[in-house]
Amino acid sequence: MLSLLQVSIEYINKIDYIINMDTTLKELLTENFLKWQIAQKETKTQREFAEECLDIHKVTFSRIYNGKQPATKSMLVRFAEKTGDPRFYDIAGVPSVDPLLSYVSRSWGDLSEAQQHKIKEDIETYLKGDDEEETLAELPA
């Protein structure tokens, strides 16, 4: 059985971790909010960032941003996928996804069905190795 002192120390350690995590998360959210505004080429609100970029409700974003609600692991993974920032994976404690794969995943919904099928066909061709000679021929000597 844990002593009261051990329970208190564990509690303090958890609180310290949560505080440090929230500070890091707030900094990441702020940085990504600023980058998103630059990419949008116009001033946007945090509400717009939450709803348009992160796909979460503005109240949820505000509570997470201000440390009143912890972000779930699935939210952090979504933040990483939506922003392309692998540091959200670190906070979530899950392995990072390849940045190129993350980009394709984020952009997939913006492609037409025909474009998606073309990419799928290209991948199948690459995996079969049918274009190996063409790829080697394209490389500079």
PyMOL commands that set and color helices and strands:
alter all, ss='L'
color gray80, all
select helices_A, chain A and resi 4-40+46-54+58-65+73-83+87-92+99-110+113-128+132-138
alter helices_A, ss='H'
color red, helices_A
deselect
rebuild
show_as cartoon
